[in-house]
């Protein structure tokens, strides 16, 4: 009669613990060993678990030879995986290659086009589920792309030159960052606190999706804003249009706020900042020095952009998810928003830029 070797109390306690933790066949095999240690015969154990006596003897012998690890399933032979290391490398190289370089008209890869390409050009026939699983393993996700701006090859040199301009400015000079934006009567759809998420809380179920009224005809107003780098002073103006005339009028307003002081104004490369009319006005006002940021970098380098879109988020708080029934109400909300824009808050904004 076959019985397992005698078990000490430590082994028995460990086997009981593993029997509770393991599932399926491994747990059953551990219980076979525990019953055998209590004196149950092979036939009795086979009746309890409704299996062959030969199976019970096999697991007792495996336990005697290998311990608990001998009760686990051993690797089984089977058909080799189609998406092995070599196939994964082919998929990685394909997904990182623009389809146009391979002669295709479409601009990006999908699971269907990948499967078709792999089958026709690589003789690698994989299911959509397999290709999708490999892409996840390669840390690819199906997400919506975003627009990106080109980079200025001279950005580093321009930023150094701009820094030198600021450092060499006279002590009495005011360094201002200037930018413009538009606010529309048509509401912006976004949450107030987190612009990254295009959602808001609303009831669940049919008809629960929140609706934001739209105006019959969209109208807009332009905003000019200037932030003093050192003090955090904020100057702005709401105008009907955004042209060279309005830009020059805003510069003249800055002269009134900083009488007799030279002004170094940092801004992007908008057309109105370099127009013939603006240049002619600057010739008669030598106290103004306009310094331009690298091309396509205003959204990252100009802290005024954060006033419009990010930190205080004018558009999120004033124009998001609600309709102002007339332009006067929208402009009043803009003034109310800037009434709480303190120099302290502006300095925090600059430090976070």
C-alpha angles and dihedrals in degrees: 000000000000120000132165117256117270113282124215121223093262093054092045093051091048092050091050090051092049091047089059094045101043122072137212122357097355091058090049092051092052090051089051089058092048092050091047090053088055092057101264112151123237092252092050092051090047090053092049094052095032095235139118120285087232089062091053091050090049093055093046090052092046090051092049090052103038108013121223093339088064089064093062124091115269121225110280129216118243145137110319116251114265092212096057127148093288093049091047090054091051090052091047092052092046097049090050092052119083110244090230090064089060093050100263125136097214118091104221140024126258128184090257095051091045092053091048093048094046092049098045101037105024101031086232111136111195132161121245090248091054094049091047090050091051091050090053089049089052087054096252121144132190102243139148113267124228135218116261129193124231117254127245109241089210095047095115094050092046093050092050090049090049091051090051090051091054094046092049095047115116117265092247092052120110116223110212133183112211134191143151137221140170129238117204133206086226104088121245111235108226139101120271099235107033117035091185091071116066093203144087136192114277138153119282123240140041112342091007096115109110117242126211115206118235127210120250089239124020119232132176145198128209125230127206115195134181125189120197107226099215106035100029092234112163125208123179142165133200114217136176094234140019108230137127089271092058091043092053090046089055091050088053089052089054089054089058091051092048104034115190094358125118112243126213106195120194116201145144128268099268115156094245090056091061103029122133090248091053093048092051091051092050091055089065094045109055092170088076120080116181116204119190128216120227114284115278092006102098093096090059106031103036111082091203087071087066090057090057100039116006134027103023089011104205093191094047095051100036107029106023122113097341137086123231102208093217139015093251090061091049093050090047089055090051091053091046090051094052092046087075096043098107126187088247090058090046092053090051087052093052092048090052093049 
